[in-house]
Amino acid sequence: MVDNTSIRREKNKARDLRQTQWWKQRLAKGTCYYCGKPFRPAELTMDHVVPLSRGGKTTKGNVVPACKSCNTQKQQLVPVEWEAYLKTIQKD
Ligand SMILES: [Zn+2]
């Protein structure tokens, strides 16, 4: 169980991390971490690989650029469905 205080703290950290050169460089590469397709930096969002609601933290190892479509799927699918989705989009 993750309490709201730590989620808020991690969200604040994410907001700060989005302002860093490190993150801007990742966006500038313009690739979605999940589907590997090219996007404009403005189309990519910061995604927590392990979601904050499951105890994930805002660390450089746990945040990746994701396109809107992957981000939406990840929010809507349960983990096992998400894994299956990843396999289908990463095949080629
Ligand atoms: Zn994607």
PDB file of the backbone (N, CA, C, O) and the ligand in Angstrom, with CONECT records:
HET     ZN  A 101       1
ATOM      1  N   MET A   1       0.855  -1.196   0.000  1.00  0.00           N
ATOM      2  CA  MET A   1       0.000   0.000   0.000  1.00  0.00           C
ATOM      3  C   MET A   1       0.890   1.245   0.000  1.00  0.00           C
ATOM      4  O   MET A   1       1.761   1.407   0.855  1.00  0.00           O
ATOM      5  N   VAL A   2       0.652   2.106  -0.966  1.00  0.00           N
ATOM      6  CA  VAL A   2       1.455   3.317  -1.081  1.00  0.00           C
ATOM      7  C   VAL A   2       0.617   4.504  -0.604  1.00  0.00           C
ATOM      8  O   VAL A   2      -0.493   4.718  -1.090  1.00  0.00           O
ATOM      9  N   ASP A   3       1.141   5.262   0.333  1.00  0.00           N
ATOM     10  CA  ASP A   3       0.346   6.387   0.842  1.00  0.00           C
ATOM     11  C   ASP A   3       0.458   7.598  -0.079  1.00  0.00           C
ATOM     12  O   ASP A   3       1.421   7.755  -0.830  1.00  0.00           O
ATOM     13  N   ASN A   4      -0.551   8.436   0.008  1.00  0.00           N
ATOM     14  CA  ASN A   4      -0.636   9.593  -0.889  1.00  0.00           C
ATOM     15  C   ASN A   4       0.533  10.548  -0.722  1.00  0.00           C
ATOM     16  O   ASN A   4       0.951  11.195  -1.683  1.00  0.00           O
ATOM     17  N   THR A   5       1.056  10.640   0.474  1.00  0.00           N
ATOM     18  CA  THR A   5       2.165  11.568   0.710  1.00  0.00           C
ATOM     19  C   THR A   5       3.378  11.184  -0.129  1.00  0.00           C
ATOM     20  O   THR A   5       4.014  12.050  -0.729  1.00  0.00           O
ATOM     21  N   SER A   6       3.700   9.907  -0.176  1.00  0.00           N
ATOM     22  CA  SER A   6       4.884   9.538  -0.952  1.00  0.00           C
ATOM     23  C   SER A   6       4.597   9.634  -2.449  1.00  0.00           C
ATOM     24  O   SER A   6       5.495   9.948  -3.229  1.00  0.00           O
ATOM     25  N   ILE A   7       3.360   9.369  -2.856  1.00  0.00           N
ATOM     26  CA  ILE A   7       3.029   9.551  -4.280  1.00  0.00           C
ATOM     27  C   ILE A   7       3.191  11.018  -4.665  1.00  0.00           C
ATOM     28  O   ILE A   7       3.739  11.339  -5.720  1.00  0.00           O
ATOM     29  N   ARG A   8       2.710  11.895  -3.801  1.00  0.00           N
ATOM     30  CA  ARG A   8       2.837  13.329  -4.091  1.00  0.00           C
ATOM     31  C   ARG A   8       4.316  13.720  -4.171  1.00  0.00           C
ATOM     32  O   ARG A   8       4.722  14.487  -5.043  1.00  0.00           O
ATOM     33  N   ARG A   9       5.106  13.179  -3.248  1.00  0.00           N
ATOM     34  CA  ARG A   9       6.531  13.499  -3.240  1.00  0.00           C
ATOM     35  C   ARG A   9       7.188  13.031  -4.546  1.00  0.00           C
ATOM     36  O   ARG A   9       7.993  13.755  -5.133  1.00  0.00           O
ATOM     37  N   GLU A  10       6.846  11.831  -4.991  1.00  0.00           N
ATOM     38  CA  GLU A  10       7.440  11.304  -6.224  1.00  0.00           C
ATOM     39  C   GLU A  10       6.963  12.092  -7.434  1.00  0.00           C
ATOM     40  O   GLU A  10       7.717  12.282  -8.388  1.00  0.00           O
ATOM     41  N   LYS A  11       5.711  12.553  -7.402  1.00  0.00           N
ATOM     42  CA  LYS A  11       5.208  13.367  -8.516  1.00  0.00           C
ATOM     43  C   LYS A  11       5.946  14.697  -8.583  1.00  0.00           C
ATOM     44  O   LYS A  11       6.252  15.190  -9.669  1.00  0.00           O
ATOM     45  N   ASN A  12       6.227  15.269  -7.427  1.00  0.00           N
ATOM     46  CA  ASN A  12       7.010  16.510  -7.405  1.00  0.00           C
ATOM     47  C   ASN A  12       8.399  16.271  -7.967  1.00  0.00           C
ATOM     48  O   ASN A  12       8.920  17.090  -8.724  1.00  0.00           O
ATOM     49  N   LYS A  13       8.990  15.159  -7.600  1.00  0.00           N
ATOM     50  CA  LYS A  13      10.317  14.832  -8.120  1.00  0.00           C
ATOM     51  C   LYS A  13      10.273  14.683  -9.629  1.00  0.00           C
ATOM     52  O   LYS A  13      11.194  15.104 -10.329  1.00  0.00           O
ATOM     53  N   ALA A  14       9.193  14.078 -10.132  1.00  0.00           N
ATOM     54  CA  ALA A  14       9.043  13.891 -11.580  1.00  0.00           C
ATOM     55  C   ALA A  14       8.967  15.243 -12.269  1.00  0.00           C
ATOM     56  O   ALA A  14       9.554  15.449 -13.331  1.00  0.00           O
ATOM     57  N   ARG A  15       8.233  16.164 -11.650  1.00  0.00           N
ATOM     58  CA  ARG A  15       8.108  17.502 -12.236  1.00  0.00           C
ATOM     59  C   ARG A  15       9.489  18.150 -12.336  1.00  0.00           C
ATOM     60  O   ARG A  15       9.812  18.774 -13.347  1.00  0.00           O
ATOM     61  N   ASP A  16      10.295  18.004 -11.298  1.00  0.00           N
ATOM     62  CA  ASP A  16      11.649  18.565 -11.327  1.00  0.00           C
ATOM     63  C   ASP A  16      12.517  17.870 -12.373  1.00  0.00           C
ATOM     64  O   ASP A  16      13.273  18.505 -13.108  1.00  0.00           O
ATOM     65  N   LEU A  17      12.383  16.546 -12.417  1.00  0.00           N
ATOM     66  CA  LEU A  17      13.216  15.774 -13.347  1.00  0.00           C
ATOM     67  C   LEU A  17      12.912  16.149 -14.795  1.00  0.00           C
ATOM     68  O   LEU A  17      13.797  16.128 -15.650  1.00  0.00           O
ATOM     69  N   ARG A  18      11.633  16.498 -15.065  1.00  0.00           N
ATOM     70  CA  ARG A  18      11.257  16.902 -16.426  1.00  0.00           C
ATOM     71  C   ARG A  18      11.960  18.181 -16.863  1.00  0.00           C
ATOM     72  O   ARG A  18      12.058  18.463 -18.057  1.00  0.00           O
ATOM     73  N   GLN A  19      12.447  18.955 -15.899  1.00  0.00           N
ATOM     74  CA  GLN A  19      13.126  20.213 -16.238  1.00  0.00           C
ATOM     75  C   GLN A  19      14.620  20.018 -16.482  1.00  0.00           C
ATOM     76  O   GLN A  19      15.304  20.961 -16.881  1.00  0.00           O
ATOM     77  N   THR A  20      15.132  18.831 -16.252  1.00  0.00           N
ATOM     78  CA  THR A  20      16.576  18.633 -16.336  1.00  0.00           C
ATOM     79  C   THR A  20      17.039  18.400 -17.768  1.00  0.00           C
ATOM     80  O   THR A  20      16.268  17.971 -18.627  1.00  0.00           O
ATOM     81  N   GLN A  21      18.321  18.692 -18.007  1.00  0.00           N
ATOM     82  CA  GLN A  21      18.929  18.432 -19.303  1.00  0.00           C
ATOM     83  C   GLN A  21      18.863  16.949 -19.635  1.00  0.00           C
ATOM     84  O   GLN A  21      18.635  16.547 -20.776  1.00  0.00           O
ATOM     85  N   TRP A  22      19.067  16.168 -18.610  1.00  0.00           N
ATOM     86  CA  TRP A  22      19.044  14.704 -18.804  1.00  0.00           C
ATOM     87  C   TRP A  22      17.740  14.263 -19.465  1.00  0.00           C
ATOM     88  O   TRP A  22      17.740  13.497 -20.428  1.00  0.00           O
ATOM     89  N   TRP A  23      16.626  14.767 -18.925  1.00  0.00           N
ATOM     90  CA  TRP A  23      15.331  14.388 -19.480  1.00  0.00           C
ATOM     91  C   TRP A  23      15.122  15.000 -20.868  1.00  0.00           C
ATOM     92  O   TRP A  23      14.609  14.343 -21.774  1.00  0.00           O
ATOM     93  N   LYS A  24      15.527  16.268 -21.026  1.00  0.00           N
ATOM     94  CA  LYS A  24      15.341  16.917 -22.321  1.00  0.00           C
ATOM     95  C   LYS A  24      16.114  16.196 -23.423  1.00  0.00           C
ATOM     96  O   LYS A  24      15.671  16.121 -24.569  1.00  0.00           O
ATOM     97  N   GLN A  25      17.269  15.673 -23.052  1.00  0.00           N
ATOM     98  CA  GLN A  25      18.035  14.904 -24.034  1.00  0.00           C
ATOM     99  C   GLN A  25      17.322  13.608 -24.409  1.00  0.00           C
ATOM    100  O   GLN A  25      17.339  13.178 -25.562  1.00  0.00           O
ATOM    101  N   ARG A  26      16.699  13.003 -23.407  1.00  0.00           N
ATOM    102  CA  ARG A  26      15.951  11.772 -23.711  1.00  0.00           C
ATOM    103  C   ARG A  26      14.792  12.076 -24.660  1.00  0.00           C
ATOM    104  O   ARG A  26      14.535  11.326 -25.601  1.00  0.00           O
ATOM    105  N   LEU A  27      14.099  13.185 -24.402  1.00  0.00           N
ATOM    106  CA  LEU A  27      12.989  13.569 -25.277  1.00  0.00           C
ATOM    107  C   LEU A  27      13.485  13.901 -26.671  1.00  0.00           C
ATOM    108  O   LEU A  27      12.842  13.583 -27.672  1.00  0.00           O
ATOM    109  N   ALA A  28      14.663  14.561 -26.718  1.00  0.00           N
ATOM    110  CA  ALA A  28      15.198  14.993 -27.999  1.00  0.00           C
ATOM    111  C   ALA A  28      15.489  13.806 -28.907  1.00  0.00           C
ATOM    112  O   ALA A  28      15.462  13.936 -30.131  1.00  0.00           O
ATOM    113  N   LYS A  29      15.768  12.643 -28.310  1.00  0.00           N
ATOM    114  CA  LYS A  29      15.985  11.446 -29.120  1.00  0.00           C
ATOM    115  C   LYS A  29      14.713  11.062 -29.853  1.00  0.00           C
ATOM    116  O   LYS A  29      14.758  10.448 -30.920  1.00  0.00           O
ATOM    117  N   GLY A  30      13.566  11.432 -29.268  1.00  0.00           N
ATOM    118  CA  GLY A  30      12.298  11.284 -29.961  1.00  0.00           C
ATOM    119  C   GLY A  30      11.844   9.859 -30.193  1.00  0.00           C
ATOM    120  O   GLY A  30      11.217   9.560 -31.209  1.00  0.00           O
ATOM    121  N   THR A  31      12.156   8.980 -29.261  1.00  0.00           N
ATOM    122  CA  THR A  31      11.737   7.590 -29.410  1.00  0.00           C
ATOM    123  C   THR A  31      10.920   7.163 -28.193  1.00  0.00           C
ATOM    124  O   THR A  31      11.305   7.417 -27.052  1.00  0.00           O
ATOM    125  N   CYS A  32       9.789   6.512 -28.454  1.00  0.00           N
ATOM    126  CA  CYS A  32       9.009   5.949 -27.356  1.00  0.00           C
ATOM    127  C   CYS A  32       9.740   4.727 -26.821  1.00  0.00           C
ATOM    128  O   CYS A  32      10.139   3.850 -27.587  1.00  0.00           O
ATOM    129  N   TYR A  33       9.912   4.671 -25.516  1.00  0.00           N
ATOM    130  CA  TYR A  33      10.641   3.571 -24.896  1.00  0.00           C
ATOM    131  C   TYR A  33       9.958   2.224 -25.160  1.00  0.00           C
ATOM    132  O   TYR A  33      10.623   1.195 -25.276  1.00  0.00           O
ATOM    133  N   TYR A  34       8.648   2.244 -25.251  1.00  0.00           N
ATOM    134  CA  TYR A  34       7.909   0.983 -25.351  1.00  0.00           C
ATOM    135  C   TYR A  34       7.771   0.482 -26.780  1.00  0.00           C
ATOM    136  O   TYR A  34       8.141  -0.653 -27.082  1.00  0.00           O
ATOM    137  N   CYS A  35       7.235   1.331 -27.666  1.00  0.00           N
ATOM    138  CA  CYS A  35       6.988   0.838 -29.027  1.00  0.00           C
ATOM    139  C   CYS A  35       8.162   1.133 -29.958  1.00  0.00           C
ATOM    140  O   CYS A  35       8.241   0.577 -31.053  1.00  0.00           O
ATOM    141  N   GLY A  36       9.084   2.014 -29.522  1.00  0.00           N
ATOM    142  CA  GLY A  36      10.267   2.287 -30.313  1.00  0.00           C
ATOM    143  C   GLY A  36      10.022   3.148 -31.535  1.00  0.00           C
ATOM    144  O   GLY A  36      10.920   3.338 -32.356  1.00  0.00           O
ATOM    145  N   LYS A  37       8.800   3.674 -31.661  1.00  0.00           N
ATOM    146  CA  LYS A  37       8.491   4.509 -32.815  1.00  0.00           C
ATOM    147  C   LYS A  37       8.992   5.937 -32.589  1.00  0.00           C
ATOM    148  O   LYS A  37       9.125   6.385 -31.450  1.00  0.00           O
ATOM    149  N   PRO A  38       9.265   6.640 -33.678  1.00  0.00           N
ATOM    150  CA  PRO A  38       9.730   8.030 -33.553  1.00  0.00           C
ATOM    151  C   PRO A  38       8.584   8.998 -33.282  1.00  0.00           C
ATOM    152  O   PRO A  38       7.508   8.879 -33.868  1.00  0.00           O
ATOM    153  N   PHE A  39       8.821   9.943 -32.401  1.00  0.00           N
ATOM    154  CA  PHE A  39       7.837  10.975 -32.080  1.00  0.00           C
ATOM    155  C   PHE A  39       8.539  12.307 -31.917  1.00  0.00           C
ATOM    156  O   PHE A  39       9.745  12.375 -31.680  1.00  0.00           O
ATOM    157  N   ARG A  40       7.738  13.383 -32.051  1.00  0.00           N
ATOM    158  CA  ARG A  40       8.279  14.676 -31.703  1.00  0.00           C
ATOM    159  C   ARG A  40       8.364  14.755 -30.184  1.00  0.00           C
ATOM    160  O   ARG A  40       7.522  14.191 -29.484  1.00  0.00           O
ATOM    161  N   PRO A  41       9.385  15.457 -29.667  1.00  0.00           N
ATOM    162  CA  PRO A  41       9.537  15.526 -28.198  1.00  0.00           C
ATOM    163  C   PRO A  41       8.246  15.919 -27.487  1.00  0.00           C
ATOM    164  O   PRO A  41       7.953  15.413 -26.404  1.00  0.00           O
ATOM    165  N   ALA A  42       7.476  16.821 -28.093  1.00  0.00           N
ATOM    166  CA  ALA A  42       6.247  17.287 -27.444  1.00  0.00           C
ATOM    167  C   ALA A  42       5.198  16.185 -27.330  1.00  0.00           C
ATOM    168  O   ALA A  42       4.263  16.285 -26.535  1.00  0.00           O
ATOM    169  N   GLU A  43       5.361  15.139 -28.126  1.00  0.00           N
ATOM    170  CA  GLU A  43       4.376  14.056 -28.104  1.00  0.00           C
ATOM    171  C   GLU A  43       4.707  12.993 -27.061  1.00  0.00           C
ATOM    172  O   GLU A  43       3.908  12.093 -26.802  1.00  0.00           O
ATOM    173  N   LEU A  44       5.881  13.107 -26.472  1.00  0.00           N
ATOM    174  CA  LEU A  44       6.300  12.095 -25.501  1.00  0.00           C
ATOM    175  C   LEU A  44       6.025  12.564 -24.079  1.00  0.00           C
ATOM    176  O   LEU A  44       6.181  13.744 -23.762  1.00  0.00           O
ATOM    177  N   THR A  45       5.622  11.649 -23.243  1.00  0.00           N
ATOM    178  CA  THR A  45       5.382  11.969 -21.844  1.00  0.00           C
ATOM    179  C   THR A  45       6.298  11.132 -20.965  1.00  0.00           C
ATOM    180  O   THR A  45       6.837  10.112 -21.395  1.00  0.00           O
ATOM    181  N   MET A  46       6.461  11.578 -19.734  1.00  0.00           N
ATOM    182  CA  MET A  46       7.286  10.821 -18.798  1.00  0.00           C
ATOM    183  C   MET A  46       6.450   9.711 -18.179  1.00  0.00           C
ATOM    184  O   MET A  46       5.401   9.965 -17.587  1.00  0.00           O
ATOM    185  N   ASP A  47       6.915   8.499 -18.319  1.00  0.00           N
ATOM    186  CA  ASP A  47       6.194   7.372 -17.742  1.00  0.00           C
ATOM    187  C   ASP A  47       7.059   6.664 -16.700  1.00  0.00           C
ATOM    188  O   ASP A  47       8.258   6.465 -16.899  1.00  0.00           O
ATOM    189  N   HIS A  48       6.432   6.292 -15.594  1.00  0.00           N
ATOM    190  CA  HIS A  48       7.125   5.494 -14.586  1.00  0.00           C
ATOM    191  C   HIS A  48       6.972   4.021 -14.955  1.00  0.00           C
ATOM    192  O   HIS A  48       5.854   3.510 -15.027  1.00  0.00           O
ATOM    193  N   VAL A  49       8.086   3.344 -15.186  1.00  0.00           N
ATOM    194  CA  VAL A  49       8.034   1.928 -15.565  1.00  0.00           C
ATOM    195  C   VAL A  49       7.297   1.142 -14.482  1.00  0.00           C
ATOM    196  O   VAL A  49       6.336   0.429 -14.773  1.00  0.00           O
ATOM    197  N   VAL A  50       7.741   1.271 -13.254  1.00  0.00           N
ATOM    198  CA  VAL A  50       6.967   0.762 -12.125  1.00  0.00           C
ATOM    199  C   VAL A  50       6.115   1.935 -11.639  1.00  0.00           C
ATOM    200  O   VAL A  50       6.655   2.914 -11.124  1.00  0.00           O
ATOM    201  N   PRO A  51       4.792   1.849 -11.796  1.00  0.00           N
ATOM    202  CA  PRO A  51       3.944   2.996 -11.456  1.00  0.00           C
ATOM    203  C   PRO A  51       4.085   3.408  -9.990  1.00  0.00           C
ATOM    204  O   PRO A  51       4.347   2.584  -9.114  1.00  0.00           O
ATOM    205  N   LEU A  52       3.905   4.699  -9.755  1.00  0.00           N
ATOM    206  CA  LEU A  52       3.989   5.203  -8.377  1.00  0.00           C
ATOM    207  C   LEU A  52       2.990   4.478  -7.478  1.00  0.00           C
ATOM    208  O   LEU A  52       3.261   4.225  -6.304  1.00  0.00           O
ATOM    209  N   SER A  53       1.838   4.150  -8.046  1.00  0.00           N
ATOM    210  CA  SER A  53       0.806   3.477  -7.249  1.00  0.00           C
ATOM    211  C   SER A  53       1.230   2.073  -6.840  1.00  0.00           C
ATOM    212  O   SER A  53       0.640   1.481  -5.937  1.00  0.00           O
ATOM    213  N   ARG A  54       2.254   1.540  -7.503  1.00  0.00           N
ATOM    214  CA  ARG A  54       2.752   0.218  -7.101  1.00  0.00           C
ATOM    215  C   ARG A  54       4.100   0.328  -6.414  1.00  0.00           C
ATOM    216  O   ARG A  54       4.848  -0.646  -6.333  1.00  0.00           O
ATOM    217  N   GLY A  55       4.404   1.512  -5.923  1.00  0.00           N
ATOM    218  CA  GLY A  55       5.626   1.659  -5.142  1.00  0.00           C
ATOM    219  C   GLY A  55       6.827   2.081  -5.969  1.00  0.00           C
ATOM    220  O   GLY A  55       7.945   2.126  -5.455  1.00  0.00           O
ATOM    221  N   GLY A  56       6.613   2.392  -7.249  1.00  0.00           N
ATOM    222  CA  GLY A  56       7.710   2.871  -8.084  1.00  0.00           C
ATOM    223  C   GLY A  56       8.174   4.241  -7.618  1.00  0.00           C
ATOM    224  O   GLY A  56       7.416   4.984  -6.994  1.00  0.00           O
ATOM    225  N   LYS A  57       9.410   4.567  -7.920  1.00  0.00           N
ATOM    226  CA  LYS A  57       9.975   5.851  -7.513  1.00  0.00           C
ATOM    227  C   LYS A  57      10.363   6.667  -8.740  1.00  0.00           C
ATOM    228  O   LYS A  57      10.537   6.134  -9.836  1.00  0.00           O
ATOM    229  N   THR A  58      10.494   7.963  -8.528  1.00  0.00           N
ATOM    230  CA  THR A  58      10.978   8.829  -9.594  1.00  0.00           C
ATOM    231  C   THR A  58      12.499   8.817  -9.581  1.00  0.00           C
ATOM    232  O   THR A  58      13.134   9.654  -8.940  1.00  0.00           O
ATOM    233  N   THR A  59      13.070   7.859 -10.294  1.00  0.00           N
ATOM    234  CA  THR A  59      14.518   7.782 -10.427  1.00  0.00           C
ATOM    235  C   THR A  59      14.822   7.683 -11.917  1.00  0.00           C
ATOM    236  O   THR A  59      13.956   7.330 -12.718  1.00  0.00           O
ATOM    237  N   LYS A  60      16.063   7.998 -12.275  1.00  0.00           N
ATOM    238  CA  LYS A  60      16.421   7.938 -13.690  1.00  0.00           C
ATOM    239  C   LYS A  60      16.236   6.533 -14.246  1.00  0.00           C
ATOM    240  O   LYS A  60      16.005   6.359 -15.442  1.00  0.00           O
ATOM    241  N   GLY A  61      16.337   5.543 -13.387  1.00  0.00           N
ATOM    242  CA  GLY A  61      16.165   4.175 -13.857  1.00  0.00           C
ATOM    243  C   GLY A  61      14.708   3.776 -14.019  1.00  0.00           C
ATOM    244  O   GLY A  61      14.413   2.743 -14.621  1.00  0.00           O
ATOM    245  N   ASN A  62      13.804   4.572 -13.495  1.00  0.00           N
ATOM    246  CA  ASN A  62      12.393   4.166 -13.520  1.00  0.00           C
ATOM    247  C   ASN A  62      11.506   5.079 -14.358  1.00  0.00           C
ATOM    248  O   ASN A  62      10.297   4.858 -14.432  1.00  0.00           O
ATOM    249  N   VAL A  63      12.078   6.089 -14.983  1.00  0.00           N
ATOM    250  CA  VAL A  63      11.251   6.924 -15.849  1.00  0.00           C
ATOM    251  C   VAL A  63      11.740   6.825 -17.291  1.00  0.00           C
ATOM    252  O   VAL A  63      12.941   6.815 -17.561  1.00  0.00           O
ATOM    253  N   VAL A  64      10.782   6.752 -18.204  1.00  0.00           N
ATOM    254  CA  VAL A  64      11.097   6.600 -19.621  1.00  0.00           C
ATOM    255  C   VAL A  64      10.159   7.487 -20.438  1.00  0.00           C
ATOM    256  O   VAL A  64       9.049   7.794 -20.003  1.00  0.00           O
ATOM    257  N   PRO A  65      10.618   7.900 -21.637  1.00  0.00           N
ATOM    258  CA  PRO A  65       9.713   8.632 -22.520  1.00  0.00           C
ATOM    259  C   PRO A  65       8.742   7.649 -23.174  1.00  0.00           C
ATOM    260  O   PRO A  65       9.152   6.614 -23.700  1.00  0.00           O
ATOM    261  N   ALA A  66       7.458   7.983 -23.136  1.00  0.00           N
ATOM    262  CA  ALA A  66       6.459   7.108 -23.743  1.00  0.00           C
ATOM    263  C   ALA A  66       5.497   7.939 -24.575  1.00  0.00           C
ATOM    264  O   ALA A  66       5.172   9.072 -24.220  1.00  0.00           O
ATOM    265  N   CYS A  67       5.041   7.366 -25.687  1.00  0.00           N
ATOM    266  CA  CYS A  67       4.073   8.071 -26.510  1.00  0.00           C
ATOM    267  C   CYS A  67       2.704   7.983 -25.844  1.00  0.00           C
ATOM    268  O   CYS A  67       2.483   7.188 -24.930  1.00  0.00           O
ATOM    269  N   LYS A  68       1.809   8.810 -26.322  1.00  0.00           N
ATOM    270  CA  LYS A  68       0.496   8.889 -25.708  1.00  0.00           C
ATOM    271  C   LYS A  68      -0.241   7.555 -25.774  1.00  0.00           C
ATOM    272  O   LYS A  68      -0.891   7.132 -24.818  1.00  0.00           O
ATOM    273  N   SER A  69      -0.121   6.907 -26.929  1.00  0.00           N
ATOM    274  CA  SER A  69      -0.832   5.653 -27.113  1.00  0.00           C
ATOM    275  C   SER A  69      -0.341   4.582 -26.131  1.00  0.00           C
ATOM    276  O   SER A  69      -1.148   3.887 -25.514  1.00  0.00           O
ATOM    277  N   CYS A  70       0.986   4.451 -25.986  1.00  0.00           N
ATOM    278  CA  CYS A  70       1.520   3.475 -25.037  1.00  0.00           C
ATOM    279  C   CYS A  70       1.140   3.857 -23.611  1.00  0.00           C
ATOM    280  O   CYS A  70       0.784   3.000 -22.803  1.00  0.00           O
ATOM    281  N   ASN A  71       1.218   5.129 -23.316  1.00  0.00           N
ATOM    282  CA  ASN A  71       0.880   5.600 -21.977  1.00  0.00           C
ATOM    283  C   ASN A  71      -0.566   5.251 -21.622  1.00  0.00           C
ATOM    284  O   ASN A  71      -0.860   4.788 -20.520  1.00  0.00           O
ATOM    285  N   THR A  72      -1.457   5.484 -22.581  1.00  0.00           N
ATOM    286  CA  THR A  72      -2.863   5.190 -22.346  1.00  0.00           C
ATOM    287  C   THR A  72      -3.083   3.697 -22.130  1.00  0.00           C
ATOM    288  O   THR A  72      -3.795   3.288 -21.213  1.00  0.00           O
ATOM    289  N   GLN A  73      -2.459   2.887 -22.992  1.00  0.00           N
ATOM    290  CA  GLN A  73      -2.589   1.436 -22.847  1.00  0.00           C
ATOM    291  C   GLN A  73      -2.105   0.995 -21.475  1.00  0.00           C
ATOM    292  O   GLN A  73      -2.734   0.174 -20.807  1.00  0.00           O
ATOM    293  N   LYS A  74      -0.980   1.555 -21.072  1.00  0.00           N
ATOM    294  CA  LYS A  74      -0.372   1.129 -19.814  1.00  0.00           C
ATOM    295  C   LYS A  74      -1.289   1.438 -18.633  1.00  0.00           C
ATOM    296  O   LYS A  74      -1.358   0.672 -17.671  1.00  0.00           O
ATOM    297  N   GLN A  75      -1.999   2.582 -18.717  1.00  0.00           N
ATOM    298  CA  GLN A  75      -2.904   2.950 -17.632  1.00  0.00           C
ATOM    299  C   GLN A  75      -4.142   2.057 -17.612  1.00  0.00           C
ATOM    300  O   GLN A  75      -4.688   1.741 -16.555  1.00  0.00           O
ATOM    301  N   GLN A  76      -4.573   1.657 -18.822  1.00  0.00           N
ATOM    302  CA  GLN A  76      -5.854   0.964 -18.897  1.00  0.00           C
ATOM    303  C   GLN A  76      -5.740  -0.537 -18.737  1.00  0.00           C
ATOM    304  O   GLN A  76      -6.679  -1.189 -18.281  1.00  0.00           O
ATOM    305  N   LEU A  77      -4.583  -1.097 -19.112  1.00  0.00           N
ATOM    306  CA  LEU A  77      -4.439  -2.544 -19.070  1.00  0.00           C
ATOM    307  C   LEU A  77      -3.914  -2.994 -17.714  1.00  0.00           C
ATOM    308  O   LEU A  77      -3.181  -2.264 -17.047  1.00  0.00           O
ATOM    309  N   VAL A  78      -4.292  -4.187 -17.317  1.00  0.00           N
ATOM    310  CA  VAL A  78      -3.676  -4.781 -16.126  1.00  0.00           C
ATOM    311  C   VAL A  78      -2.290  -5.263 -16.551  1.00  0.00           C
ATOM    312  O   VAL A  78      -2.054  -5.493 -17.737  1.00  0.00           O
ATOM    313  N   PRO A  79      -1.364  -5.419 -15.586  1.00  0.00           N
ATOM    314  CA  PRO A  79       0.030  -5.742 -15.948  1.00  0.00           C
ATOM    315  C   PRO A  79       0.189  -6.891 -16.938  1.00  0.00           C
ATOM    316  O   PRO A  79       1.011  -6.805 -17.850  1.00  0.00           O
ATOM    317  N   VAL A  80      -0.579  -7.957 -16.778  1.00  0.00           N
ATOM    318  CA  VAL A  80      -0.401  -9.106 -17.672  1.00  0.00           C
ATOM    319  C   VAL A  80      -0.834  -8.751 -19.093  1.00  0.00           C
ATOM    320  O   VAL A  80      -0.223  -9.203 -20.061  1.00  0.00           O
ATOM    321  N   GLU A  81      -1.892  -7.939 -19.217  1.00  0.00           N
ATOM    322  CA  GLU A  81      -2.333  -7.502 -20.548  1.00  0.00           C
ATOM    323  C   GLU A  81      -1.308  -6.551 -21.168  1.00  0.00           C
ATOM    324  O   GLU A  81      -1.057  -6.580 -22.373  1.00  0.00           O
ATOM    325  N   TRP A  82      -0.732  -5.720 -20.326  1.00  0.00           N
ATOM    326  CA  TRP A  82       0.294  -4.775 -20.786  1.00  0.00           C
ATOM    327  C   TRP A  82       1.497  -5.522 -21.332  1.00  0.00           C
ATOM    328  O   TRP A  82       2.041  -5.154 -22.373  1.00  0.00           O
ATOM    329  N   GLU A  83       1.915  -6.572 -20.633  1.00  0.00           N
ATOM    330  CA  GLU A  83       3.031  -7.398 -21.107  1.00  0.00           C
ATOM    331  C   GLU A  83       2.719  -7.979 -22.481  1.00  0.00           C
ATOM    332  O   GLU A  83       3.568  -7.992 -23.372  1.00  0.00           O
ATOM    333  N   ALA A  84       1.498  -8.456 -22.634  1.00  0.00           N
ATOM    334  CA  ALA A  84       1.086  -9.044 -23.910  1.00  0.00           C
ATOM    335  C   ALA A  84       1.091  -7.980 -25.006  1.00  0.00           C
ATOM    336  O   ALA A  84       1.526  -8.233 -26.130  1.00  0.00           O
ATOM    337  N   TYR A  85       0.608  -6.802 -24.669  1.00  0.00           N
ATOM    338  CA  TYR A  85       0.592  -5.686 -25.622  1.00  0.00           C
ATOM    339  C   TYR A  85       2.016  -5.345 -26.065  1.00  0.00           C
ATOM    340  O   TYR A  85       2.273  -5.138 -27.251  1.00  0.00           O
ATOM    341  N   LEU A  86       2.940  -5.289 -25.099  1.00  0.00           N
ATOM    342  CA  LEU A  86       4.334  -4.976 -25.423  1.00  0.00           C
ATOM    343  C   LEU A  86       4.900  -5.977 -26.416  1.00  0.00           C
ATOM    344  O   LEU A  86       5.611  -5.607 -27.350  1.00  0.00           O
ATOM    345  N   LYS A  87       4.580  -7.245 -26.207  1.00  0.00           N
ATOM    346  CA  LYS A  87       5.095  -8.275 -27.110  1.00  0.00           C
ATOM    347  C   LYS A  87       4.585  -8.045 -28.517  1.00  0.00           C
ATOM    348  O   LYS A  87       5.321  -8.253 -29.482  1.00  0.00           O
ATOM    349  N   THR A  88       3.326  -7.615 -28.655  1.00  0.00           N
ATOM    350  CA  THR A  88       2.789  -7.422 -30.001  1.00  0.00           C
ATOM    351  C   THR A  88       3.417  -6.213 -30.680  1.00  0.00           C
ATOM    352  O   THR A  88       3.667  -6.251 -31.885  1.00  0.00           O
ATOM    353  N   ILE A  89       3.678  -5.134 -29.932  1.00  0.00           N
ATOM    354  CA  ILE A  89       4.204  -3.945 -30.605  1.00  0.00           C
ATOM    355  C   ILE A  89       5.708  -4.021 -30.816  1.00  0.00           C
ATOM    356  O   ILE A  89       6.247  -3.293 -31.649  1.00  0.00           O
ATOM    357  N   GLN A  90       6.391  -4.879 -30.084  1.00  0.00           N
ATOM    358  CA  GLN A  90       7.853  -4.916 -30.204  1.00  0.00           C
ATOM    359  C   GLN A  90       8.349  -6.037 -31.104  1.00  0.00           C
ATOM    360  O   GLN A  90       9.551  -6.268 -31.230  1.00  0.00           O
ATOM    361  N   LYS A  91       7.403  -6.728 -31.727  1.00  0.00           N
ATOM    362  CA  LYS A  91       7.778  -7.881 -32.545  1.00  0.00           C
ATOM    363  C   LYS A  91       8.720  -7.523 -33.689  1.00  0.00           C
ATOM    364  O   LYS A  91       9.721  -8.200 -33.925  1.00  0.00           O
ATOM    365  N   ASP A  92       8.376  -6.432 -34.404  1.00  0.00           N
ATOM    366  CA  ASP A  92       9.203  -6.126 -35.572  1.00  0.00           C
ATOM    367  C   ASP A  92      10.207  -5.024 -35.306  1.00  0.00           C
ATOM    368  O   ASP A  92      10.973  -4.659 -36.198  1.00  0.00           O
TER     369      ASP A  92
HETATM  370 ZN    ZN A 101       4.805   4.086 -27.791  1.00  0.00          ZN2+
END
